[in-house]
Amino acid sequence: MMKKLAVSALGALALGLAVAAPAHADQESFIVDLANNGWDGPVDAAVALGNQICSDIAGGVPETETLQTISDNTTDGVEPKDAKTFYDAAAGHLC
């Protein structure tokens, strides 16, 4: 009985790792997408912004409102086209 439990636990762990792997890959592809569009900045801040965009999308916040919020509230004076790049990358890779 213990062997079955150990095998089951190992199988569950492997499944958990397999499920967790795509989230990491999505974060990487999000950063690569941003970099391919000329972004060069702190990864943690980009991921935090991307996750906030996903929260807005899940909450039904209109895209234009999210883009304006990004533009208004970033210290680097992000232009609307740059906000759209973040929005599209987050929607495509993180959400």
Backbone atoms as SQL, in Angstrom:
CREATE TABLE atoms (id INTEGER PRIMARY KEY, chain TEXT, resi INTEGER, resn TEXT, atom TEXT, x REAL, y REAL, z REAL);
INSERT INTO atoms VALUES
  (1, 'A', 1, 'MET', 'N', 0.820, -1.190, 0.000),
  (2, 'A', 1, 'MET', 'CA', 0.000, 0.000, 0.000),
  (3, 'A', 1, 'MET', 'C', 0.866, 1.256, 0.000),
  (4, 'A', 2, 'MET', 'N', 1.958, 1.247, 0.724),
  (5, 'A', 2, 'MET', 'CA', 2.844, 2.396, 0.784),
  (6, 'A', 2, 'MET', 'C', 3.454, 2.682, -0.579),
  (7, 'A', 3, 'LYS', 'N', 3.793, 1.639, -1.344),
  (8, 'A', 3, 'LYS', 'CA', 4.364, 1.865, -2.675),
  (9, 'A', 3, 'LYS', 'C', 3.367, 2.573, -3.574),
  (10, 'A', 4, 'LYS', 'N', 2.095, 2.175, -3.505),
  (11, 'A', 4, 'LYS', 'CA', 1.075, 2.830, -4.324),
  (12, 'A', 4, 'LYS', 'C', 0.943, 4.295, -3.923),
  (13, 'A', 5, 'LEU', 'N', 0.965, 4.548, -2.630),
  (14, 'A', 5, 'LEU', 'CA', 0.861, 5.914, -2.137),
  (15, 'A', 5, 'LEU', 'C', 2.072, 6.725, -2.591),
  (16, 'A', 6, 'ALA', 'N', 3.262, 6.136, -2.495),
  (17, 'A', 6, 'ALA', 'CA', 4.474, 6.841, -2.912),
  (18, 'A', 6, 'ALA', 'C', 4.449, 7.110, -4.409),
  (19, 'A', 7, 'VAL', 'N', 4.016, 6.128, -5.191),
  (20, 'A', 7, 'VAL', 'CA', 3.932, 6.313, -6.641),
  (21, 'A', 7, 'VAL', 'C', 2.884, 7.365, -6.964),
  (22, 'A', 8, 'SER', 'N', 1.751, 7.311, -6.273),
  (23, 'A', 8, 'SER', 'CA', 0.706, 8.310, -6.502),
  (24, 'A', 8, 'SER', 'C', 1.190, 9.703, -6.137),
  (25, 'A', 9, 'ALA', 'N', 1.884, 9.814, -5.028),
  (26, 'A', 9, 'ALA', 'CA', 2.412, 11.113, -4.608),
  (27, 'A', 9, 'ALA', 'C', 3.430, 11.627, -5.616),
  (28, 'A', 10, 'LEU', 'N', 4.281, 10.718, -6.102),
  (29, 'A', 10, 'LEU', 'CA', 5.269, 11.106, -7.100),
  (30, 'A', 10, 'LEU', 'C', 4.584, 11.531, -8.394),
  (31, 'A', 11, 'GLY', 'N', 3.549, 10.795, -8.772),
  (32, 'A', 11, 'GLY', 'CA', 2.786, 11.150, -9.970),
  (33, 'A', 11, 'GLY', 'C', 2.124, 12.510, -9.831),
  (34, 'A', 12, 'ALA', 'N', 1.566, 12.771, -8.650),
  (35, 'A', 12, 'ALA', 'CA', 0.930, 14.068, -8.400),
  (36, 'A', 12, 'ALA', 'C', 1.955, 15.194, -8.443),
  (37, 'A', 13, 'LEU', 'N', 3.129, 14.943, -7.890),
  (38, 'A', 13, 'LEU', 'CA', 4.193, 15.936, -7.924),
  (39, 'A', 13, 'LEU', 'C', 4.605, 16.214, -9.365),
  (40, 'A', 14, 'ALA', 'N', 4.767, 15.163, -10.152),
  (41, 'A', 14, 'ALA', 'CA', 5.140, 15.333, -11.560),
  (42, 'A', 14, 'ALA', 'C', 4.070, 16.104, -12.315),
  (43, 'A', 15, 'LEU', 'N', 2.806, 15.795, -12.033),
  (44, 'A', 15, 'LEU', 'CA', 1.713, 16.521, -12.675),
  (45, 'A', 15, 'LEU', 'C', 1.739, 17.986, -12.259),
  (46, 'A', 16, 'GLY', 'N', 1.981, 18.241, -10.988),
  (47, 'A', 16, 'GLY', 'CA', 2.065, 19.620, -10.504),
  (48, 'A', 16, 'GLY', 'C', 3.184, 20.384, -11.173),
  (49, 'A', 17, 'LEU', 'N', 4.318, 19.741, -11.360),
  (50, 'A', 17, 'LEU', 'CA', 5.431, 20.396, -12.047),
  (51, 'A', 17, 'LEU', 'C', 5.109, 20.631, -13.508),
  (52, 'A', 18, 'ALA', 'N', 4.435, 19.682, -14.124),
  (53, 'A', 18, 'ALA', 'CA', 4.070, 19.836, -15.530),
  (54, 'A', 18, 'ALA', 'C', 3.082, 20.982, -15.711),
  (55, 'A', 19, 'VAL', 'N', 2.169, 21.125, -14.769),
  (56, 'A', 19, 'VAL', 'CA', 1.193, 22.209, -14.846),
  (57, 'A', 19, 'VAL', 'C', 1.858, 23.542, -14.551),
  (58, 'A', 20, 'ALA', 'N', 2.812, 23.576, -13.647),
  (59, 'A', 20, 'ALA', 'CA', 3.476, 24.832, -13.280),
  (60, 'A', 20, 'ALA', 'C', 4.406, 25.322, -14.374),
  (61, 'A', 21, 'ALA', 'N', 4.950, 24.446, -15.172),
  (62, 'A', 21, 'ALA', 'CA', 5.932, 24.830, -16.186),
  (63, 'A', 21, 'ALA', 'C', 5.406, 25.849, -17.193),
  (64, 'A', 22, 'PRO', 'N', 4.189, 25.695, -17.724),
  (65, 'A', 22, 'PRO', 'CA', 3.728, 26.669, -18.713),
  (66, 'A', 22, 'PRO', 'C', 3.628, 28.088, -18.175),
  (67, 'A', 23, 'ALA', 'N', 3.291, 28.256, -16.899),
  (68, 'A', 23, 'ALA', 'CA', 3.203, 29.607, -16.348),
  (69, 'A', 23, 'ALA', 'C', 4.551, 30.305, -16.438),
  (70, 'A', 24, 'HIS', 'N', 5.623, 29.578, -16.161),
  (71, 'A', 24, 'HIS', 'CA', 6.952, 30.141, -16.270),
  (72, 'A', 24, 'HIS', 'C', 7.277, 30.467, -17.727),
  (73, 'A', 25, 'ALA', 'N', 6.918, 29.562, -18.610),
  (74, 'A', 25, 'ALA', 'CA', 7.167, 29.788, -20.039),
  (75, 'A', 25, 'ALA', 'C', 6.378, 30.997, -20.533),
  (76, 'A', 26, 'ASP', 'N', 5.140, 31.158, -20.051),
  (77, 'A', 26, 'ASP', 'CA', 4.336, 32.301, -20.450),
  (78, 'A', 26, 'ASP', 'C', 4.976, 33.607, -19.983),
  (79, 'A', 27, 'GLN', 'N', 5.524, 33.614, -18.773),
  (80, 'A', 27, 'GLN', 'CA', 6.196, 34.806, -18.270),
  (81, 'A', 27, 'GLN', 'C', 7.413, 35.116, -19.133),
  (82, 'A', 28, 'GLU', 'N', 8.150, 34.100, -19.489),
  (83, 'A', 28, 'GLU', 'CA', 9.318, 34.309, -20.347),
  (84, 'A', 28, 'GLU', 'C', 8.910, 34.838, -21.713),
  (85, 'A', 29, 'SER', 'N', 7.856, 34.257, -22.289),
  (86, 'A', 29, 'SER', 'CA', 7.426, 34.715, -23.615),
  (87, 'A', 29, 'SER', 'C', 6.873, 36.137, -23.544),
  (88, 'A', 30, 'PHE', 'N', 6.265, 36.493, -22.417),
  (89, 'A', 30, 'PHE', 'CA', 5.790, 37.860, -22.204),
  (90, 'A', 30, 'PHE', 'C', 6.971, 38.833, -22.257),
  (91, 'A', 31, 'ILE', 'N', 8.029, 38.521, -21.523),
  (92, 'A', 31, 'ILE', 'CA', 9.219, 39.388, -21.491),
  (93, 'A', 31, 'ILE', 'C', 9.892, 39.436, -22.860),
  (94, 'A', 32, 'VAL', 'N', 9.973, 38.294, -23.530),
  (95, 'A', 32, 'VAL', 'CA', 10.576, 38.253, -24.875),
  (96, 'A', 32, 'VAL', 'C', 9.763, 39.112, -25.840),
  (97, 'A', 33, 'ASP', 'N', 8.444, 39.008, -25.758),
  (98, 'A', 33, 'ASP', 'CA', 7.576, 39.818, -26.617),
  (99, 'A', 33, 'ASP', 'C', 7.823, 41.299, -26.385),
  (100, 'A', 34, 'LEU', 'N', 7.899, 41.702, -25.114),
  (101, 'A', 34, 'LEU', 'CA', 8.172, 43.107, -24.809),
  (102, 'A', 34, 'LEU', 'C', 9.532, 43.534, -25.347),
  (103, 'A', 35, 'ALA', 'N', 10.543, 42.699, -25.131),
  (104, 'A', 35, 'ALA', 'CA', 11.898, 43.019, -25.603),
  (105, 'A', 35, 'ALA', 'C', 11.932, 43.131, -27.121),
  (106, 'A', 36, 'ASN', 'N', 11.206, 42.262, -27.796),
  (107, 'A', 36, 'ASN', 'CA', 11.153, 42.313, -29.262),
  (108, 'A', 36, 'ASN', 'C', 10.471, 43.583, -29.764),
  (109, 'A', 37, 'ASN', 'N', 9.719, 44.229, -28.877),
  (110, 'A', 37, 'ASN', 'CA', 9.050, 45.478, -29.230),
  (111, 'A', 37, 'ASN', 'C', 9.765, 46.699, -28.658),
  (112, 'A', 38, 'GLY', 'N', 11.031, 46.508, -28.254),
  (113, 'A', 38, 'GLY', 'CA', 11.856, 47.632, -27.848),
  (114, 'A', 38, 'GLY', 'C', 11.876, 47.942, -26.367),
  (115, 'A', 39, 'TRP', 'N', 11.200, 47.137, -25.541),
  (116, 'A', 39, 'TRP', 'CA', 11.180, 47.394, -24.114),
  (117, 'A', 39, 'TRP', 'C', 12.467, 46.887, -23.475),
  (118, 'A', 40, 'ASP', 'N', 12.989, 47.663, -22.539),
  (119, 'A', 40, 'ASP', 'CA', 14.172, 47.271, -21.783),
  (120, 'A', 40, 'ASP', 'C', 14.020, 47.850, -20.386),
  (121, 'A', 41, 'GLY', 'N', 13.634, 47.004, -19.454),
  (122, 'A', 41, 'GLY', 'CA', 13.401, 47.492, -18.109),
  (123, 'A', 41, 'GLY', 'C', 13.403, 46.352, -17.116),
  (124, 'A', 42, 'PRO', 'N', 13.041, 46.656, -15.869),
  (125, 'A', 42, 'PRO', 'CA', 13.043, 45.624, -14.826),
  (126, 'A', 42, 'PRO', 'C', 11.931, 44.591, -15.058),
  (127, 'A', 43, 'VAL', 'N', 12.322, 43.331, -15.043),
  (128, 'A', 43, 'VAL', 'CA', 11.391, 42.233, -15.295),
  (129, 'A', 43, 'VAL', 'C', 10.284, 42.189, -14.252),
  (130, 'A', 44, 'ASP', 'N', 10.637, 42.347, -12.987),
  (131, 'A', 44, 'ASP', 'CA', 9.632, 42.278, -11.918),
  (132, 'A', 44, 'ASP', 'C', 8.532, 43.317, -12.118),
  (133, 'A', 45, 'ALA', 'N', 8.911, 44.523, -12.490),
  (134, 'A', 45, 'ALA', 'CA', 7.928, 45.583, -12.700),
  (135, 'A', 45, 'ALA', 'C', 7.051, 45.267, -13.914),
  (136, 'A', 46, 'ALA', 'N', 7.646, 44.730, -14.962),
  (137, 'A', 46, 'ALA', 'CA', 6.881, 44.386, -16.160),
  (138, 'A', 46, 'ALA', 'C', 5.871, 43.285, -15.858),
  (139, 'A', 47, 'VAL', 'N', 6.305, 42.276, -15.122),
  (140, 'A', 47, 'VAL', 'CA', 5.411, 41.168, -14.776),
  (141, 'A', 47, 'VAL', 'C', 4.281, 41.662, -13.867),
  (142, 'A', 48, 'ALA', 'N', 4.606, 42.531, -12.924),
  (143, 'A', 48, 'ALA', 'CA', 3.573, 43.093, -12.045),
  (144, 'A', 48, 'ALA', 'C', 2.537, 43.864, -12.864),
  (145, 'A', 49, 'LEU', 'N', 3.011, 44.656, -13.810),
  (146, 'A', 49, 'LEU', 'CA', 2.097, 45.398, -14.673),
  (147, 'A', 49, 'LEU', 'C', 1.272, 44.436, -15.520),
  (148, 'A', 50, 'GLY', 'N', 1.922, 43.424, -16.062),
  (149, 'A', 50, 'GLY', 'CA', 1.207, 42.424, -16.858),
  (150, 'A', 50, 'GLY', 'C', 0.131, 41.722, -16.060),
  (151, 'A', 51, 'ASN', 'N', 0.435, 41.387, -14.811),
  (152, 'A', 51, 'ASN', 'CA', -0.557, 40.736, -13.957),
  (153, 'A', 51, 'ASN', 'C', -1.718, 41.679, -13.639),
  (154, 'A', 52, 'GLN', 'N', -1.430, 42.962, -13.471),
  (155, 'A', 52, 'GLN', 'CA', -2.503, 43.933, -13.241),
  (156, 'A', 52, 'GLN', 'C', -3.390, 44.052, -14.475),
  (157, 'A', 53, 'ILE', 'N', -2.779, 44.022, -15.648),
  (158, 'A', 53, 'ILE', 'CA', -3.555, 44.050, -16.890),
  (159, 'A', 53, 'ILE', 'C', -4.483, 42.839, -16.943),
  (160, 'A', 54, 'CYS', 'N', -3.961, 41.677, -16.587),
  (161, 'A', 54, 'CYS', 'CA', -4.788, 40.462, -16.571),
  (162, 'A', 54, 'CYS', 'C', -5.948, 40.594, -15.587),
  (163, 'A', 55, 'SER', 'N', -5.700, 41.210, -14.438),
  (164, 'A', 55, 'SER', 'CA', -6.774, 41.443, -13.460),
  (165, 'A', 55, 'SER', 'C', -7.844, 42.353, -14.050),
  (166, 'A', 56, 'ASP', 'N', -7.410, 43.381, -14.765),
  (167, 'A', 56, 'ASP', 'CA', -8.366, 44.283, -15.410),
  (168, 'A', 56, 'ASP', 'C', -9.188, 43.539, -16.460),
  (169, 'A', 57, 'ILE', 'N', -8.511, 42.729, -17.271),
  (170, 'A', 57, 'ILE', 'CA', -9.207, 41.967, -18.309),
  (171, 'A', 57, 'ILE', 'C', -10.232, 41.035, -17.664),
  (172, 'A', 58, 'ALA', 'N', -9.814, 40.315, -16.629),
  (173, 'A', 58, 'ALA', 'CA', -10.717, 39.383, -15.939),
  (174, 'A', 58, 'ALA', 'C', -11.882, 40.122, -15.284),
  (175, 'A', 59, 'GLY', 'N', -11.629, 41.351, -14.854),
  (176, 'A', 59, 'GLY', 'CA', -12.666, 42.141, -14.200),
  (177, 'A', 59, 'GLY', 'C', -13.563, 42.900, -15.161),
  (178, 'A', 60, 'GLY', 'N', -13.298, 42.774, -16.454),
  (179, 'A', 60, 'GLY', 'CA', -14.138, 43.435, -17.441),
  (180, 'A', 60, 'GLY', 'C', -13.848, 44.911, -17.644),
  (181, 'A', 61, 'VAL', 'N', -12.683, 45.366, -17.188),
  (182, 'A', 61, 'VAL', 'CA', -12.315, 46.774, -17.382),
  (183, 'A', 61, 'VAL', 'C', -12.050, 46.990, -18.874),
  (184, 'A', 62, 'PRO', 'N', -12.647, 48.021, -19.460),
  (185, 'A', 62, 'PRO', 'CA', -12.413, 48.269, -20.887),
  (186, 'A', 62, 'PRO', 'C', -10.920, 48.504, -21.182),
  (187, 'A', 63, 'GLU', 'N', -10.484, 47.998, -22.319),
  (188, 'A', 63, 'GLU', 'CA', -9.077, 48.132, -22.700),
  (189, 'A', 63, 'GLU', 'C', -8.633, 49.583, -22.690),
  (190, 'A', 64, 'THR', 'N', -9.432, 50.475, -23.225),
  (191, 'A', 64, 'THR', 'CA', -9.043, 51.888, -23.287),
  (192, 'A', 64, 'THR', 'C', -8.809, 52.472, -21.894),
  (193, 'A', 65, 'GLU', 'N', -9.607, 52.031, -20.926),
  (194, 'A', 65, 'GLU', 'CA', -9.437, 52.514, -19.551),
  (195, 'A', 65, 'GLU', 'C', -8.122, 52.000, -18.952),
  (196, 'A', 66, 'THR', 'N', -7.823, 50.725, -19.201),
  (197, 'A', 66, 'THR', 'CA', -6.564, 50.161, -18.708),
  (198, 'A', 66, 'THR', 'C', -5.376, 50.861, -19.354),
  (199, 'A', 67, 'LEU', 'N', -5.447, 51.105, -20.651),
  (200, 'A', 67, 'LEU', 'CA', -4.345, 51.778, -21.353),
  (201, 'A', 67, 'LEU', 'C', -4.133, 53.179, -20.796),
  (202, 'A', 68, 'GLN', 'N', -5.219, 53.892, -20.540),
  (203, 'A', 68, 'GLN', 'CA', -5.095, 55.245, -19.993),
  (204, 'A', 68, 'GLN', 'C', -4.500, 55.205, -18.590),
  (205, 'A', 69, 'THR', 'N', -4.917, 54.230, -17.785),
  (206, 'A', 69, 'THR', 'CA', -4.385, 54.083, -16.427),
  (207, 'A', 69, 'THR', 'C', -2.890, 53.820, -16.465),
  (208, 'A', 70, 'ILE', 'N', -2.459, 52.956, -17.368),
  (209, 'A', 70, 'ILE', 'CA', -1.026, 52.667, -17.507),
  (210, 'A', 70, 'ILE', 'C', -0.282, 53.940, -17.877),
  (211, 'A', 71, 'SER', 'N', -0.786, 54.646, -18.861),
  (212, 'A', 71, 'SER', 'CA', -0.142, 55.873, -19.331),
  (213, 'A', 71, 'SER', 'C', -0.085, 56.937, -18.239),
  (214, 'A', 72, 'ASP', 'N', -1.151, 57.052, -17.465),
  (215, 'A', 72, 'ASP', 'CA', -1.230, 58.075, -16.423),
  (216, 'A', 72, 'ASP', 'C', -0.398, 57.749, -15.185),
  (217, 'A', 73, 'ASN', 'N', -0.193, 56.467, -14.900),
  (218, 'A', 73, 'ASN', 'CA', 0.372, 56.081, -13.610),
  (219, 'A', 73, 'ASN', 'C', 1.770, 55.487, -13.658),
  (220, 'A', 74, 'THR', 'N', 2.420, 55.543, -14.776),
  (221, 'A', 74, 'THR', 'CA', 3.794, 55.046, -14.833),
  (222, 'A', 74, 'THR', 'C', 4.752, 56.210, -14.717),
  (223, 'A', 75, 'THR', 'N', 5.831, 56.004, -13.996),
  (224, 'A', 75, 'THR', 'CA', 6.784, 57.087, -13.750),
  (225, 'A', 75, 'THR', 'C', 7.618, 57.422, -14.980),
  (226, 'A', 76, 'ASP', 'N', 7.653, 56.515, -15.943),
  (227, 'A', 76, 'ASP', 'CA', 8.456, 56.755, -17.140),
  (228, 'A', 76, 'ASP', 'C', 7.671, 57.457, -18.238),
  (229, 'A', 77, 'GLY', 'N', 6.447, 57.871, -17.955),
  (230, 'A', 77, 'GLY', 'CA', 5.641, 58.541, -18.959),
  (231, 'A', 77, 'GLY', 'C', 5.371, 57.653, -20.160),
  (232, 'A', 78, 'VAL', 'N', 4.870, 56.463, -19.904),
  (233, 'A', 78, 'VAL', 'CA', 4.594, 55.511, -20.974),
  (234, 'A', 78, 'VAL', 'C', 3.556, 56.098, -21.913),
  (235, 'A', 79, 'GLU', 'N', 3.866, 56.092, -23.193),
  (236, 'A', 79, 'GLU', 'CA', 2.942, 56.593, -24.206),
  (237, 'A', 79, 'GLU', 'C', 1.871, 55.536, -24.473),
  (238, 'A', 80, 'PRO', 'N', 0.719, 55.965, -24.999),
  (239, 'A', 80, 'PRO', 'CA', -0.353, 55.002, -25.267),
  (240, 'A', 80, 'PRO', 'C', 0.069, 53.812, -26.140),
  (241, 'A', 81, 'LYS', 'N', 0.915, 54.024, -27.132),
  (242, 'A', 81, 'LYS', 'CA', 1.344, 52.899, -27.982),
  (243, 'A', 81, 'LYS', 'C', 2.176, 51.901, -27.180),
  (244, 'A', 82, 'ASP', 'N', 2.953, 52.397, -26.222),
  (245, 'A', 82, 'ASP', 'CA', 3.733, 51.505, -25.367),
  (246, 'A', 82, 'ASP', 'C', 2.829, 50.756, -24.389),
  (247, 'A', 83, 'ALA', 'N', 1.817, 51.437, -23.893),
  (248, 'A', 83, 'ALA', 'CA', 0.846, 50.785, -23.015),
  (249, 'A', 83, 'ALA', 'C', 0.135, 49.674, -23.772),
  (250, 'A', 84, 'LYS', 'N', -0.171, 49.914, -25.026),
  (251, 'A', 84, 'LYS', 'CA', -0.841, 48.909, -25.871),
  (252, 'A', 84, 'LYS', 'C', 0.069, 47.701, -26.076),
  (253, 'A', 85, 'THR', 'N', 1.372, 47.929, -26.221),
  (254, 'A', 85, 'THR', 'CA', 2.322, 46.827, -26.353),
  (255, 'A', 85, 'THR', 'C', 2.280, 45.950, -25.108),
  (256, 'A', 86, 'PHE', 'N', 2.298, 46.560, -23.932),
  (257, 'A', 86, 'PHE', 'CA', 2.198, 45.810, -22.675),
  (258, 'A', 86, 'PHE', 'C', 0.876, 45.064, -22.600),
  (259, 'A', 87, 'TYR', 'N', -0.197, 45.751, -22.944),
  (260, 'A', 87, 'TYR', 'CA', -1.540, 45.151, -22.876),
  (261, 'A', 87, 'TYR', 'C', -1.617, 43.905, -23.768),
  (262, 'A', 88, 'ASP', 'N', -1.180, 44.052, -24.995),
  (263, 'A', 88, 'ASP', 'CA', -1.259, 42.933, -25.947),
  (264, 'A', 88, 'ASP', 'C', -0.359, 41.768, -25.510),
  (265, 'A', 89, 'ALA', 'N', 0.836, 42.092, -25.005),
  (266, 'A', 89, 'ALA', 'CA', 1.743, 41.034, -24.561),
  (267, 'A', 89, 'ALA', 'C', 1.176, 40.301, -23.342),
  (268, 'A', 90, 'ALA', 'N', 0.607, 41.042, -22.408),
  (269, 'A', 90, 'ALA', 'CA', 0.008, 40.416, -21.228),
  (270, 'A', 90, 'ALA', 'C', -1.174, 39.543, -21.622),
  (271, 'A', 91, 'ALA', 'N', -2.048, 40.087, -22.469),
  (272, 'A', 91, 'ALA', 'CA', -3.226, 39.332, -22.898),
  (273, 'A', 91, 'ALA', 'C', -2.817, 38.055, -23.633),
  (274, 'A', 92, 'GLY', 'N', -1.762, 38.134, -24.403),
  (275, 'A', 92, 'GLY', 'CA', -1.331, 36.982, -25.190),
  (276, 'A', 92, 'GLY', 'C', -0.505, 35.947, -24.439),
  (277, 'A', 93, 'HIS', 'N', 0.154, 36.366, -23.370),
  (278, 'A', 93, 'HIS', 'CA', 1.097, 35.455, -22.709),
  (279, 'A', 93, 'HIS', 'C', 0.811, 35.182, -21.236),
  (280, 'A', 94, 'LEU', 'N', 0.170, 36.114, -20.541),
  (281, 'A', 94, 'LEU', 'CA', -0.004, 35.949, -19.091),
  (282, 'A', 94, 'LEU', 'C', -1.434, 35.628, -18.669),
  (283, 'A', 95, 'CYS', 'N', -2.391, 36.100, -19.420),
  (284, 'A', 95, 'CYS', 'CA', -3.800, 35.972, -18.984),
  (285, 'A', 95, 'CYS', 'C', -4.407, 34.641, -19.410);
